[in-house]
Amino acid sequence: MTSSSNTPVSGNKKTKWHVLFGGFFGYMFDAMDILLLAVAMPVIIADLGISRADGGLLATATMVGIGFSSIIVGWCADTYGRRKTLFWSLIIFSVLTMAIAYTSTWFEILVLRFLAGLGLGGVWSIIVSYITETWPAKQRGRAASFVLSSFPVGAGLAAFLAYLIIPTFGWRALFLCGGGAIIAALYFLIFVPESEAWKKQKEEQKVKGEKISISEIFSPDMLRNTILATTVASFGLIGYWGCTTWLPLFLTQDRGLSMETMSLFFVVLNIGMFVGYNAFGMLADKVGRRTALVLSFMGTAITLPIYVNMTGDMSLLIMGPVYAFFTAFVGLMGSYFPELFPTRVRTIGAGFCFNIGRGVSAFAPFAMGFIAQSYGLVTGLMICAVFFCLAGLMMFALPNIDGKKDKSAALHNAELQEGN
């Protein structure tokens, strides 16, 4: 049976809007932090004299840290609250990203990226749990997709900052911009209250003497969804990070764009992604989360090979946003995964599936680096399209969640009554 979500909390109507806008800016800085490394990668490789594989390992270290955080941060959020855990996640990765500006070796950056990943991994899972617990089911798809559409905004901001900062001040100064996440942390601390659904569930646990345990998401009624959702996230994110980490280098070295032109191309590409996130979010509320996810994965699998085989500057400029439009699956997973789990383990469950997927995908940039050295970047990017296709096919094994009716809430209420 599909475990799931509460109806939205009653009371302060402003809460869901604070969650929406606070979550947007929090995840925007999360995305910007991750993409700062990707857009600076060509300059870092040249400046430090490292190989492409070593450069890929820097991205891998970030994703491994994110993978470890899925259990730690998820447990903290379900045990101590969404608000407090999100605040510290934002602070941790912000400070550690700024510290990269003062590094002098590849190894120092490697360590800092791993540690920053421990903070980065918690943002997605906490924010999507907040949305599930404050927005009605019929609007959840578009709300989650809007918040997570801040990812391409953050990515575009990273590219734009690289365009402004690197030529004049160097790549190290770029990482000082990571301090912007502190603003989002303070917003949540001041304006966003703790989730009422979480507080209610916490009181029920105290009465029953229950404790949060990650083993619950592997119980017989949740095991299948946990494994399948983790597999989908792994396939999708292997394709995404294998592709995204090396696109800047593909555009500069294989297609001959300057660093400045590449940065502007990346901004345009991320505009297409922003539009896609929100379009697919509205589609999810109409046709269901699973159907929208399948369309997103398959659309990405088809358009990526077309994009990387373009040669002219104008063709790349036009096709980039078309490919990026379909990469809306991260936003869609944000409205889909939390509804696979009940409130008491929602952040652990959704976070485990998504961030373990991120952790598995950690080796994609590293592997793509080796493939690029032997067979070229185009071949490596084409392989990423295969993983998008596999993710789309795997979605058919998961339950269909219809955004038009709050079926999940009814199931969850039935579970609570059985427990009582």
C-alpha positions as CSV (number, residue, x, y, z in Angstrom):
1,M,0.0,0.0,0.0
2,T,1.2,3.5,-0.7
3,S,1.9,5.3,2.5
4,S,1.4,9.0,2.3
5,S,0.7,12.5,3.2
6,N,-1.4,14.6,5.5
7,T,-3.9,17.1,4.4
8,P,-2.4,20.6,4.6
9,V,-2.2,22.2,8.0
10,S,-4.9,24.6,9.1
11,G,-4.2,27.9,10.9
12,N,-1.8,30.5,9.5
13,K,-2.5,30.7,5.7
14,K,0.8,32.6,5.3
15,T,2.8,29.5,6.2
16,K,2.6,27.8,2.9
17,W,3.7,30.9,1.1
18,H,6.7,31.4,3.4
19,V,7.6,27.8,2.7
20,L,7.2,28.4,-1.0
21,F,9.4,31.4,-1.3
22,G,11.8,30.5,1.5
23,G,12.2,27.1,-0.1
24,F,12.7,28.6,-3.5
25,F,15.7,30.7,-2.4
26,G,17.1,28.0,-0.1
27,Y,17.2,25.5,-3.0
28,M,18.4,28.2,-5.4
29,F,21.6,28.6,-3.3
30,D,21.9,24.8,-3.0
31,A,21.9,24.6,-6.8
32,M,24.2,27.5,-7.2
33,D,26.7,26.0,-4.8
34,I,26.8,22.7,-6.7
35,L,27.1,24.4,-10.1
36,L,29.8,26.8,-9.1
37,L,32.2,23.9,-9.3
38,A,30.9,22.8,-12.8
39,V,31.2,26.3,-14.4
40,A,34.6,26.8,-12.8
41,M,35.9,23.3,-13.8
42,P,37.7,24.3,-17.0
43,V,39.7,27.0,-15.2
44,I,40.4,24.9,-12.1
45,I,41.7,22.0,-14.3
46,A,44.0,24.5,-16.2
47,D,45.1,26.4,-13.1
48,L,45.9,23.4,-10.9
49,G,47.3,21.3,-13.8
50,I,45.0,18.3,-13.0
51,S,43.4,15.7,-15.3
52,R,39.8,15.6,-16.4
53,A,39.4,12.5,-14.2
54,D,40.7,14.4,-11.2
55,G,38.3,17.3,-11.9
56,G,35.5,14.8,-12.1
57,L,36.5,13.5,-8.7
58,L,35.9,16.9,-7.2
59,A,32.2,16.6,-8.3
60,T,32.1,13.0,-7.1
61,A,33.3,14.0,-3.6
62,T,30.3,16.5,-3.4
63,M,27.8,13.8,-4.4
64,V,29.3,11.2,-2.0
65,G,28.9,13.8,0.8
66,I,25.3,14.3,-0.3
67,G,24.7,10.6,-0.3
68,F,25.9,10.2,3.3
69,S,23.7,13.2,4.3
70,S,20.5,11.4,3.2
71,I,20.4,9.3,6.4
72,I,21.9,11.7,8.8
73,V,19.9,14.8,7.8
74,G,16.7,12.9,7.2
75,W,16.8,11.4,10.7
76,C,17.5,14.8,12.2
77,A,14.6,16.4,10.4
78,D,12.1,13.7,11.4
79,T,13.4,13.6,15.0
80,Y,14.2,17.3,15.8
81,G,12.1,19.2,13.2
82,R,12.2,20.5,9.7
83,R,13.0,24.1,10.5
84,K,16.1,23.7,12.7
85,T,17.7,21.0,10.5
86,L,17.2,23.1,7.4
87,F,18.8,26.1,9.0
88,W,21.9,24.2,9.9
89,S,22.1,22.5,6.5
90,L,22.2,25.9,4.8
91,I,24.7,27.3,7.2
92,I,27.1,24.4,6.9
93,F,27.4,24.2,3.1
94,S,27.5,28.0,2.8
95,V,30.5,28.4,5.1
96,L,32.4,25.4,3.6
97,T,31.9,26.7,0.1
98,M,33.3,30.1,1.0
99,A,36.3,28.3,2.5
100,I,37.3,27.0,-1.0
101,A,38.4,30.5,-1.9
102,Y,41.3,30.1,0.5
103,T,42.5,26.7,-0.7
104,S,45.7,26.1,-2.6
105,T,45.6,22.3,-3.5
106,W,43.3,19.9,-5.3
107,F,43.1,17.8,-2.1
108,E,41.9,20.7,0.0
109,I,39.0,21.3,-2.4
110,L,38.2,17.6,-2.4
111,V,37.8,17.5,1.3
112,L,35.7,20.7,1.5
113,R,33.4,19.5,-1.3
114,F,32.7,16.3,0.6
115,L,32.0,18.1,3.8
116,A,29.8,20.7,2.0
117,G,27.9,17.8,0.5
118,L,26.8,16.8,4.0
119,G,24.9,20.1,4.3
120,L,23.7,20.2,0.6
121,G,22.0,16.9,0.7
122,G,19.5,17.9,3.4
123,V,18.0,20.9,1.6
124,W,16.0,19.0,-1.0
125,S,14.5,16.4,1.3
126,I,13.4,18.9,4.0
127,I,11.9,21.4,1.6
128,V,9.8,18.8,-0.3
129,S,8.5,17.4,3.1
130,Y,7.6,21.0,4.1
131,I,5.7,21.4,0.8
132,T,3.8,18.1,1.2
133,E,2.8,19.1,4.7
134,T,1.6,22.7,3.9
135,W,0.1,22.6,0.4
136,P,-3.1,20.8,-0.7
137,A,-2.7,17.7,-2.9
138,K,-4.3,19.3,-6.0
139,Q,-1.6,22.0,-5.9
140,R,1.4,20.0,-4.7
141,G,2.9,19.2,-8.1
142,R,3.1,22.8,-9.2
143,A,4.2,24.0,-5.7
144,A,7.1,21.5,-5.5
145,S,8.0,22.1,-9.1
146,F,8.0,25.9,-8.6
147,V,10.3,25.7,-5.5
148,L,12.6,23.2,-7.2
149,S,12.7,25.2,-10.4
150,S,15.0,27.4,-8.4
151,F,17.6,24.9,-9.3
152,P,18.1,26.2,-12.9
153,V,17.9,29.7,-11.5
154,G,20.7,28.9,-9.1
155,A,22.6,27.2,-12.0
156,G,22.1,30.2,-14.2
157,L,23.2,32.5,-11.4
158,A,26.4,30.4,-11.0
159,A,27.1,30.7,-14.7
160,F,26.4,34.5,-14.7
161,L,28.6,35.0,-11.7
162,A,31.4,33.0,-13.4
163,Y,31.1,35.3,-16.4
164,L,31.4,38.4,-14.2
165,I,34.0,37.2,-11.6
166,I,36.4,34.6,-13.1
167,P,38.0,36.8,-15.8
168,T,38.7,39.6,-13.3
169,F,39.1,38.1,-9.9
170,G,39.8,34.4,-10.6
171,W,38.0,31.2,-9.9
172,R,38.6,31.2,-6.1
173,A,36.7,34.5,-5.6
174,L,33.7,32.8,-7.3
175,F,33.2,30.5,-4.3
176,L,32.8,33.4,-1.9
177,C,29.3,33.8,-3.5
178,G,28.3,30.6,-1.6
179,G,27.8,32.8,1.4
180,G,24.4,33.9,0.0
181,A,22.8,30.8,1.5
182,I,23.1,32.3,4.9
183,I,20.3,34.8,3.9
184,A,18.0,31.9,3.1
185,A,18.9,30.2,6.4
186,L,17.9,33.4,8.3
187,Y,14.6,33.7,6.3
188,F,13.6,30.2,7.5
189,L,14.6,31.0,11.0
190,I,12.6,34.2,11.2
191,F,9.5,33.6,8.9
192,V,8.9,29.9,8.6
193,P,7.3,28.1,11.6
194,E,7.9,24.4,12.3
195,S,5.6,22.0,10.3
196,E,2.3,21.5,12.2
197,A,2.0,18.0,10.6
198,W,5.5,17.1,12.0
199,K,4.6,18.5,15.5
200,K,1.3,16.5,15.6
201,Q,3.1,13.3,14.5
202,K,5.8,14.0,17.1
203,E,3.2,14.2,19.9
204,E,1.6,10.9,18.8
205,Q,5.0,9.3,18.9
206,K,5.6,10.5,22.5
207,V,2.2,9.0,23.5
208,K,3.0,5.7,21.9
209,G,6.6,5.7,23.0
210,E,7.8,5.3,19.3
211,K,11.2,6.4,18.0
212,I,12.2,7.3,14.5
213,S,14.2,4.6,12.7
214,I,15.4,4.4,9.2
215,S,14.6,0.7,9.2
216,E,10.9,1.6,8.9
217,I,11.3,2.6,5.2
218,F,12.5,-1.0,4.6
219,S,9.4,-2.5,6.3
220,P,7.3,-4.9,4.1
221,D,4.7,-2.2,3.2
222,M,7.4,0.4,2.1
223,L,10.3,-1.7,0.9
224,R,9.2,-2.0,-2.7
225,N,8.6,1.7,-3.1
226,T,11.9,2.6,-1.4
227,I,14.0,0.3,-3.7
228,L,12.2,1.4,-6.9
229,A,12.3,5.1,-6.1
230,T,16.0,4.9,-5.2
231,T,16.7,3.1,-8.5
232,V,14.8,5.7,-10.5
233,A,16.6,8.6,-8.7
234,S,20.0,6.8,-9.3
235,F,19.4,6.3,-13.0
236,G,18.1,9.9,-13.5
237,L,20.8,11.6,-11.5
238,I,23.6,9.5,-13.1
239,G,22.4,10.9,-16.4
240,Y,21.9,14.4,-15.1
241,W,25.2,14.8,-13.2
242,G,27.3,12.9,-15.8
243,C,25.9,15.4,-18.4
244,T,25.8,18.6,-16.4
245,T,29.3,18.4,-14.9
246,W,30.9,18.2,-18.3
247,L,28.7,20.4,-20.5
248,P,30.8,23.5,-19.8
249,L,33.9,21.6,-20.9
250,F,32.1,20.2,-24.0
251,L,31.0,23.7,-25.0
252,T,34.5,25.3,-24.5
253,Q,36.8,22.5,-25.8
254,D,34.7,20.5,-28.3
255,R,32.6,23.3,-29.6
256,G,35.2,26.1,-29.3
257,L,33.2,28.6,-27.2
258,S,35.0,31.1,-25.0
259,M,34.5,30.9,-21.3
260,E,32.4,34.1,-21.4
261,T,30.2,32.8,-24.2
262,M,29.8,29.4,-22.5
263,S,28.6,31.1,-19.4
264,L,26.0,33.0,-21.3
265,F,24.9,29.8,-23.2
266,F,24.5,28.1,-19.8
267,V,22.2,31.0,-18.6
268,V,20.0,30.5,-21.6
269,L,19.9,26.8,-21.1
270,N,18.8,27.2,-17.5
271,I,16.0,29.5,-18.6
272,G,14.6,26.6,-20.6
273,M,14.9,24.4,-17.6
274,F,13.1,26.9,-15.3
275,V,10.2,27.0,-17.8
276,G,10.2,23.2,-18.0
277,Y,10.0,22.7,-14.3
278,N,6.9,24.8,-13.9
279,A,5.2,23.5,-17.0
280,F,5.7,19.9,-15.9
281,G,4.6,20.8,-12.4
282,M,1.2,22.0,-13.7
283,L,1.0,18.9,-16.0
284,A,1.6,16.7,-12.9
285,D,-1.4,18.1,-11.1
286,K,-3.5,17.4,-14.2
287,V,-2.3,13.9,-15.4
288,G,-0.6,12.6,-12.3
289,R,3.0,12.6,-11.0
290,R,4.1,9.3,-12.5
291,T,2.9,10.2,-16.0
292,A,4.7,13.6,-15.9
293,L,7.9,11.9,-14.7
294,V,7.8,9.4,-17.5
295,L,7.4,12.2,-20.1
296,S,10.2,14.2,-18.5
297,F,12.7,11.3,-18.5
298,M,11.9,10.2,-22.1
299,G,11.9,13.7,-23.4
300,T,15.4,14.2,-21.9
301,A,16.6,10.9,-23.4
302,I,15.5,12.0,-26.9
303,T,16.7,15.6,-26.9
304,L,20.2,15.2,-25.3
305,P,21.7,13.2,-28.2
306,I,20.3,15.8,-30.6
307,Y,21.8,18.7,-28.6
308,V,25.3,17.2,-28.2
309,N,25.5,16.5,-32.0
310,M,24.8,20.1,-32.9
311,T,27.9,22.0,-34.2
312,G,27.0,25.6,-35.0
313,D,26.8,28.2,-32.2
314,M,23.2,29.2,-33.1
315,S,22.1,25.6,-33.2
316,L,23.6,25.0,-29.7
317,L,22.0,28.2,-28.4
318,I,18.5,27.2,-29.7
319,M,18.6,23.5,-28.8
320,G,20.1,23.9,-25.3
321,P,16.9,25.3,-23.8
322,V,14.8,22.6,-25.6
323,Y,16.9,19.8,-24.0
324,A,16.8,21.6,-20.6
325,F,13.0,22.0,-20.8
326,F,12.6,18.2,-20.3
327,T,15.0,17.9,-17.4
328,A,12.1,18.7,-14.9
329,F,12.2,15.3,-13.2
330,V,14.1,16.6,-10.1
331,G,11.1,18.9,-9.4
332,L,8.6,16.2,-10.1
333,M,10.4,13.8,-7.8
334,G,10.0,16.5,-5.1
335,S,6.2,16.2,-5.3
336,Y,6.2,12.4,-5.9
337,F,8.7,10.8,-3.5
338,P,7.3,12.4,-0.2
339,E,3.9,11.0,-0.9
340,L,5.3,7.4,-0.9
341,F,5.9,7.7,2.9
342,P,4.0,8.7,6.0
343,T,4.8,11.9,8.0
344,R,6.9,10.2,10.7
345,V,9.5,9.0,8.2
346,R,8.8,11.3,5.2
347,T,12.1,13.2,5.2
348,I,14.1,10.0,5.8
349,G,12.2,8.2,3.1
350,A,12.1,10.8,0.4
351,G,15.6,12.0,1.3
352,F,17.0,8.5,1.2
353,C,15.6,7.7,-2.2
354,F,16.7,11.0,-3.8
355,N,20.1,11.5,-2.0
356,I,21.2,7.9,-2.3
357,G,20.5,8.4,-5.9
358,R,22.7,11.5,-5.8
359,G,25.4,9.4,-4.0
360,V,25.3,6.7,-6.6
361,S,25.5,9.4,-9.3
362,A,28.6,10.7,-7.6
363,F,30.7,8.4,-9.7
364,A,29.2,9.6,-13.0
365,P,31.3,12.7,-13.4
366,F,34.4,10.7,-12.5
367,A,33.5,7.9,-15.0
368,M,32.6,10.5,-17.7
369,G,36.1,12.0,-17.2
370,F,37.7,8.6,-18.1
371,I,35.3,8.1,-21.0
372,A,36.0,11.6,-22.3
373,Q,39.8,10.9,-22.2
374,S,39.4,7.7,-24.3
375,Y,36.4,8.3,-26.5
376,G,35.5,12.0,-26.3
377,L,32.9,14.0,-24.4
378,V,30.2,13.5,-27.0
379,T,30.3,9.7,-26.4
380,G,30.1,10.2,-22.7
381,L,27.2,12.5,-22.9
382,M,25.3,10.1,-25.2
383,I,25.7,7.4,-22.6
384,C,23.9,9.7,-20.1
385,A,20.8,9.6,-22.4
386,V,20.6,5.8,-21.9
387,F,20.2,6.3,-18.1
388,F,17.4,8.8,-18.6
389,C,15.6,6.2,-20.7
390,L,16.1,3.5,-18.0
391,A,14.7,5.9,-15.3
392,G,11.6,6.5,-17.4
393,L,10.9,2.8,-17.9
394,M,11.4,2.1,-14.2
395,M,8.7,4.6,-13.3
396,F,6.0,2.2,-14.6
397,A,6.8,-0.1,-11.6
398,L,5.9,2.6,-9.1
399,P,2.3,3.6,-8.1
400,N,0.5,6.3,-10.0
401,I,-0.2,9.3,-7.7
402,D,-3.0,11.5,-9.1
403,G,-2.5,15.2,-8.2
404,K,-6.2,16.0,-8.7
405,K,-7.5,14.1,-5.7
406,D,-6.0,13.8,-2.2
407,K,-6.1,10.0,-2.2
408,S,-2.9,9.9,-0.3
409,A,-4.4,11.8,2.6
410,A,-7.3,9.4,2.9
411,L,-4.9,6.5,3.1
412,H,-2.8,8.2,5.7
413,N,-5.8,9.0,7.8
414,A,-6.9,5.4,7.6
415,E,-3.5,4.3,8.8
416,L,-3.7,6.7,11.8
417,Q,-7.2,5.3,12.7
418,E,-5.9,1.7,12.5
419,G,-3.0,2.7,14.8
420,N,-5.4,4.3,17.3
